Amino acid sequence: MKTREHRIVASSVEETLRIGAFLGRHLSNGSIVTLHGELGSGKTCLTRGIAQGLKVPEGFYVTSPSYSLINEYPGRLPLFHVDLYRVRDVGELEELGLEDIMGGNGVTVIEWADRLAADLLNERLAVGMSIVNDRTRALQLTGYGPQAVDLVERCLEQFPWH
């Protein structure tokens, strides 16, 4: 499978939101974005930006679905925001119907995606996020498959710094 990587450093919450909004404007129906990183690394902030790019109405406040596991938001394409932090076993994932959501109608953003079996995630944009300091985050974007690789290449043009 074709892959492409790019590292972006966001020096503020606003930059993280801007990067997310750019991604959201370019994601297509069936896109999957996996977010990886420690607590506080900006995964939900990036998802808020993605929601902006998908034109989720301002009346919807994007929060981490830590307890509900999946939040759905209307927009240009529906946004399914999944948080697997509290998932303990594969049986819980089956009950969620996650396989039906992923790659279907809308965009799926998955926090703590490392809890999924690797074979569930073929084509996707993986974003590893790490804390540099109080305000700065490093984002490692890896595209798996043609659409995700194209998105990473667009990010290279839009956000050339690394």
C-alpha positions as CSV (number, residue, x, y, z in Angstrom):
1,M,0.0,0.0,0.0
2,K,1.3,3.4,-0.9
3,T,2.1,5.7,2.0
4,R,3.3,9.3,2.6
5,E,4.4,11.1,5.7
6,H,4.7,14.7,6.7
7,R,5.5,16.4,10.1
8,I,3.8,19.7,11.0
9,V,4.5,21.7,14.2
10,A,1.5,23.7,15.5
11,S,2.6,26.4,17.8
12,S,-0.8,27.3,19.2
13,V,-4.4,25.9,19.6
14,E,-5.4,28.2,16.7
15,E,-2.8,26.5,14.4
16,T,-4.0,23.1,15.4
17,L,-7.6,24.1,14.6
18,R,-6.5,25.6,11.2
19,I,-4.7,22.3,10.3
20,G,-7.8,20.4,11.3
21,A,-10.1,22.7,9.3
22,F,-7.8,22.2,6.2
23,L,-8.1,18.4,6.6
24,G,-11.9,18.7,7.1
25,R,-12.3,20.7,3.8
26,H,-10.4,18.0,1.9
27,L,-11.8,14.8,3.5
28,S,-14.3,12.8,1.4
29,N,-17.1,10.4,2.1
30,G,-15.8,7.3,3.8
31,S,-12.6,8.9,5.0
32,I,-11.1,7.6,8.2
33,V,-8.7,9.6,10.4
34,T,-7.0,7.9,13.3
35,L,-5.6,10.0,16.1
36,H,-2.8,8.8,18.3
37,G,-1.1,10.6,21.3
38,E,-1.1,11.0,25.0
39,L,-3.8,12.7,27.0
40,G,-3.6,16.5,26.3
41,S,-1.8,16.2,23.0
42,G,-4.6,17.9,21.1
43,K,-6.6,15.1,19.5
44,T,-10.0,16.7,20.3
45,C,-8.8,20.1,19.3
46,L,-7.8,18.8,15.9
47,T,-11.2,17.1,15.7
48,R,-12.9,20.4,16.3
49,G,-10.9,21.9,13.4
50,I,-11.9,18.9,11.2
51,A,-15.6,19.7,12.2
52,Q,-15.1,23.3,11.1
53,G,-13.8,22.1,7.8
54,L,-16.8,19.8,7.4
55,K,-19.1,22.7,8.1
56,V,-20.5,21.3,11.3
57,P,-22.9,24.1,12.4
58,E,-21.5,26.4,15.2
59,G,-24.3,25.3,17.6
60,F,-22.7,21.9,17.9
61,Y,-19.8,21.9,20.3
62,V,-17.4,19.0,19.5
63,T,-16.3,17.2,22.7
64,S,-14.5,14.0,23.3
65,P,-17.0,11.2,23.4
66,S,-15.2,9.4,26.3
67,Y,-18.3,8.1,27.9
68,S,-20.7,7.8,24.9
69,L,-17.8,6.5,22.7
70,I,-19.3,7.9,19.5
71,N,-20.7,11.4,18.8
72,E,-22.3,12.2,15.5
73,Y,-22.4,15.7,14.0
74,P,-24.1,17.0,10.9
75,G,-22.2,18.9,8.3
76,R,-21.1,18.8,4.6
77,L,-20.6,15.1,5.4
78,P,-21.6,13.6,8.7
79,L,-18.8,13.5,11.3
80,F,-18.5,10.4,13.5
81,H,-16.1,11.2,16.4
82,V,-15.1,8.0,18.2
83,D,-13.1,7.8,21.4
84,L,-11.8,4.3,22.3
85,Y,-10.0,5.3,25.4
86,R,-12.4,3.5,27.8
87,V,-12.8,0.4,25.5
88,R,-11.4,-2.7,27.3
89,D,-12.1,-5.5,24.9
90,V,-13.0,-6.3,21.3
91,G,-16.6,-7.3,22.2
92,E,-17.4,-3.7,23.1
93,L,-16.3,-2.6,19.6
94,E,-18.7,-5.1,18.0
95,E,-21.6,-3.7,20.1
96,L,-20.7,-0.1,18.9
97,G,-21.2,-1.1,15.3
98,L,-17.9,0.7,14.5
99,E,-17.3,-1.4,11.4
100,D,-20.6,-0.2,9.9
101,I,-19.7,3.5,10.5
102,M,-16.1,3.3,9.2
103,G,-15.8,3.9,5.5
104,G,-19.5,4.5,5.2
105,N,-21.5,7.6,4.8
106,G,-19.5,10.4,6.4
107,V,-16.1,10.9,7.9
108,T,-14.9,8.9,10.9
109,V,-12.3,10.3,13.3
110,I,-11.0,7.8,15.9
111,E,-9.1,8.7,19.0
112,W,-7.1,5.9,20.6
113,A,-7.3,3.9,17.4
114,D,-4.5,1.6,18.6
115,R,-7.2,-0.3,20.4
116,L,-8.6,-1.5,17.0
117,A,-7.3,-4.5,15.1
118,A,-4.9,-3.4,12.4
119,D,-6.9,-5.2,9.7
120,L,-9.9,-2.9,10.3
121,L,-7.9,0.1,9.2
122,N,-6.7,-0.1,5.7
123,E,-6.9,3.3,3.9
124,R,-6.7,6.1,6.4
125,L,-5.0,9.2,7.5
126,A,-3.1,8.5,10.7
127,V,-2.1,11.5,12.9
128,G,0.3,11.0,15.7
129,M,0.3,14.0,18.1
130,S,2.9,14.8,20.7
131,I,3.4,17.6,23.2
132,V,6.4,19.8,22.5
133,N,5.6,22.3,25.3
134,D,2.6,24.1,26.8
135,R,1.4,25.6,23.5
136,T,3.2,23.6,20.8
137,R,2.2,20.2,19.3
138,A,3.9,18.1,16.7
139,L,1.7,16.3,14.3
140,Q,3.0,13.3,12.3
141,L,0.7,12.7,9.3
142,T,0.8,9.4,7.6
143,G,-1.4,8.6,4.6
144,Y,-2.2,5.0,3.8
145,G,-3.7,4.5,0.4
146,P,-4.2,6.9,-2.5
147,Q,-6.7,9.4,-1.1
148,A,-4.9,9.7,2.2
149,V,-1.6,10.1,0.5
150,D,-3.1,12.9,-1.7
151,L,-4.2,14.6,1.5
152,V,-0.8,14.4,3.0
153,E,0.7,15.9,-0.2
154,R,-1.8,18.8,0.0
155,C,-0.7,19.4,3.6
156,L,2.9,19.5,2.4
157,E,1.9,22.4,0.1
158,Q,-0.2,24.2,2.7
159,F,1.9,23.6,5.7
160,P,5.5,23.2,4.4
161,W,7.2,23.7,7.8
162,H,8.3,20.7,9.8
